[in-house]
Every structure is written in structure tokens, then in C-alpha cells.
């Protein structure tokens, strides 16, 4: 039996994704935000944490990237993808909808629906879509945008389903744990790195990318994030196809250590086939 921390409360997309990879014997513990879920692993309250990292429509989850790159080290040991759909829910059909609560990523994926149907409504940001539904159950706001399953969790009524602007939206989640033994190479893997350049200069990113290109390592993800040290100082989160045990990736990482200020290894793990 393993203990998993996840972005809660109950009824989040993260919980639904987690249930794809856990059994009834595992313990699933919801936390209020990404940092709290990851900290549960860091302090030993959970063996693993599952948190969102990117969405096919809205892009990256910045908080997750920053925690991986700058927080106390953790490693990624797996990933899960989940199609996401959104519903507008209320506690009572008679409510006059003036304040709608949801997570910022959900709001961004439902902008057309909101603009067309509730152009004057105030949008309230919450830590998760399920937290918005939970708040509606307590009568704090008029309506919530959340996963349809959240309505059942919190005794709400769905007044509009599939309200996302992109019906085919998918969110990718990662499984993280304390540094230790890595999953073995499967032949269909992903390696994640946080790369810090010593001094920002012309061609710095090209130097990094060239090390991957010359060894035919295929890059699947790159995102710049501020280090927090000063304005204009960035690091890069990079993901590539392959495992750290592969010779091409080994050689690339060694070469990068010679031209970068620091490299944080974030994990090598099996990729999930989207739509499997």
C-alpha cells in the first residue's frame, strides 16, 4: 500500500487522474495546493504526489514547474494524462448568477461560454475547480466551473455541461517522489531537466539546444521560468524523449554540465500514450 498526496479537495481532475494508477489499497490524501501536496512527500507524509504540469489548451502549470526547479529536490517517476471537461454548477436552480468561482486554468478554457452567457459575472479564483464546487456547497458564491463529478461530491446541480472552448482538452499530471531509484528504461520514456545558465548572453539557449540536436535527442517540451533572483534571470525546464540510461542522453547531460551553471535532474520515467 502506498500513500499519495494530490491537489484536492475531492472531486478534482487530479483525483480522477490519480485513480487511473492507484488501487483500493492505496491511501489518497487531498491537499489545498500543489506546494502542499509536494511538501507532503518532502516531509514523509506521503510516498508520492500527483500534480498537474501542463494542459493542451492553457499550457504549463507554473507552480509545479517552479517547485520542481527551485524547491527541495523531488524526482518524477511517472505521468498520467486525462481528458478534461467542465460544467457550470449551482446549489439551487433559482440562484441569480453574479459570482462564478473556478481555478484560473478552467476559467481560461471556458472564456467563450462565460462571455456569451455571463458577461457581467465576477470571476473568483480558487486553488482548484473542486475547491470552487466545495465553496458553492457552503453558499459562498453563486456558481462554480468544475469537473462534472464535483457536483455529485458536493450536492450541486449541473446547469450546463461541456462548456469548455476546446472539447479535446487534455491535462498531463506527474507522479513525484523523493530522489532515489529511478524507473527502468522501457523504450518509451521521457527525461526532464531544469537547466540554469551562468550568465545570460547571446546564443546561450542555442548552445544548450545544440547539445541535444547533435546527438539526435528529440525535445518534447521547453519552458523558461524566472529564477526569482533578478529581473531577466531565467532557467529552462526541458523534457526530451528517452531515458537517462540511454547513451545519447547521458552524453548530452555531461556536455551541458560543462556549459551551464547548474543542472537539476528531474527524472526519467515512462511516457503515457495519449488516448491509450
Helices and strands as residue ranges (DSSP letters): E 3-7, H 13-18, E 27-31, H 34-42, E 48-55, E 59-60, H 62-70, E 75-83, E 87-90, E 99-102, H 104-109, H 111-117, E 122-125, H 129-137, E 143-146, H 148-154, E 157-161, E 170-177, E 189-196, H 204-213, E 219-226, E 234-241, H 247-257, E 262-270
